[in-house]
Amino acid sequence: PFDEIAVEEALRIKERGEAEEVIAVTIGDSAAQEQLRTVLAMGCDRAILVEAPSDLEPLAVAKTLKALVEKEDAQLVIA
């Protein structure tokens, strides 16, 4: 399951004016779309699903997240 506490904290940071946008990201199969709909309902501005097999190695997950953070020019990552 997604980390609801991290999402809530990111939204609080945005409410304080310390962030412009909250983007939720998950790496997995299409079943994760339900989690992304939930975070959008919570108030996230965008949600990104990176489709990948469930047995993806941790190093591959880290590299994928690194590339996405660089592409989005994220200033803060809460995991």
C-alpha positions in Angstrom: 0.0 0.0 0.0 1.0 3.6 -0.5 2.4 5.7 2.3 -0.5 7.9 3.2 1.5 9.7 5.9 4.1 10.9 3.3 1.3 12.2 1.0 -0.3 14.1 3.9 3.0 15.6 4.9 3.7 16.7 1.3 0.3 18.3 1.1 0.9 20.2 4.4 4.2 21.5 3.0 2.3 22.8 -0.1 -0.4 24.3 2.1 2.4 26.3 4.0 3.5 27.7 0.7 6.8 25.8 0.7 6.0 23.7 -2.4 4.3 24.6 -5.6 3.1 21.1 -6.6 2.7 17.6 -5.1 3.4 14.7 -7.5 2.8 11.2 -6.4 4.8 8.4 -8.1 4.5 4.7 -8.0 6.4 2.0 -9.8 4.4 -1.2 -10.5 1.7 -2.7 -12.6 -1.6 -1.2 -13.6 -3.2 -2.3 -10.4 -1.4 0.6 -8.7 -3.7 3.0 -10.6 -6.2 2.8 -7.8 -3.6 4.1 -5.3 -2.9 7.0 -7.6 -6.6 7.9 -7.9 -6.7 7.9 -4.1 -3.7 10.3 -3.8 -5.3 12.6 -6.4 -8.5 12.6 -4.3 -6.4 13.5 -1.3 -5.1 16.6 -3.1 -2.0 15.7 -5.1 -1.6 17.8 -8.2 -0.4 14.9 -10.4 0.2 11.2 -10.2 2.7 9.2 -12.3 2.6 5.5 -12.8 5.8 3.9 -14.0 4.8 0.5 -15.2 7.3 -2.2 -14.3 7.2 -5.8 -13.3 6.6 -6.5 -9.6 9.9 -8.3 -9.2 12.0 -5.2 -10.3 15.3 -5.2 -8.5 15.7 -2.4 -5.9 18.6 -0.9 -7.8 16.4 -0.6 -10.9 13.7 1.1 -8.8 16.3 3.6 -7.4 17.6 4.4 -10.9 14.1 4.8 -12.2 13.1 7.2 -9.4 16.4 9.1 -9.9 15.6 9.6 -13.6 12.1 10.7 -12.8 13.2 13.2 -10.1 15.7 14.7 -12.5 13.1 14.9 -15.3 10.5 16.6 -13.0 13.2 18.8 -11.4 11.8 17.9 -8.0 13.2 19.9 -5.1 12.1 17.5 -2.3 11.4 13.8 -2.3 9.5 12.1 0.5 9.6 8.4 0.4 
